Amino acid sequence: DAGVIQSPRHEVTEMGQEVTLRCKPISGHNSLFWYRQTMMRGLELLIYFNNNVPIDDSGMPEDRFSAKMPNASFSTLKIQPSEPRDSAVYFCASSSGTREQYFGPGTRLTVT
Amino acid sequence: ELKVEQNPLFLSMQEGKNYTIYCNYSTTSDRLYWYRQDPGKSLESLFVLLSNGAVKQEGRLMASLDTKARLSTLHITAAVHDLSATYFCAVDNGGGADGLTFGKGTHLIIQP
């Protein structure tokens, strides 16, 4: 199994630009999670999907953030417009039922 | 709001010594997870504790869960340098396949 796949692994962009992060969950997993990790705030849950349906997006910081899951094998997290304070490592994770979540390698985002 | 507190946040210890990391959480939950993160890497699942009194062991690491006390421990026996990493505990936000709330992590350094 390839595990959770995220792209890009690194992204450097200028303030005001649109950023799209991508995630492919482990095949057969029906839950997908987006987390953000910063030194100041640690690991935070942004949003999660169950069977492609967004269940809880209360962690999404602002309207600038949006996430979609058009099918069981693909999800995107979009930031528009991006700001320097969005700089962080963004992790995607997937799980099957109530089992543990498997994390992808992360996308390191730097907004200048 | 679910809160997860770990202590200590930083721990420097010598090889061969034993130590325990503590994880307290604020609301009722019967699912607790331990993850390991190496610098610049993703999170690796170590243990999933699903019921009161659960105890799991893998090599020099042993995790336990007391849901009545809302406390989990991660015990390190005869530490070796390879165990140097940051360890996170995380609690399920509700029943089922929900997002996780993470502690701030324990940065563990094991010196020869």
Interface residues (C-beta under 8 A of the other chain):
Chain A: N30 S31 F33 G42 L43 E44 L45 Y48 N50 I55 D56 G59 F91 A93 S95 G97 T98 R99 E100 Q101 Y102 F103 G104 P105 G106
Chain B: R31 Y33 Y35 K41 S42 L43 E44 S45 V48 L50 F88 A90 D92 N93 G96 A97 D98 G99 L100 T101 F102 G103 K104 G105
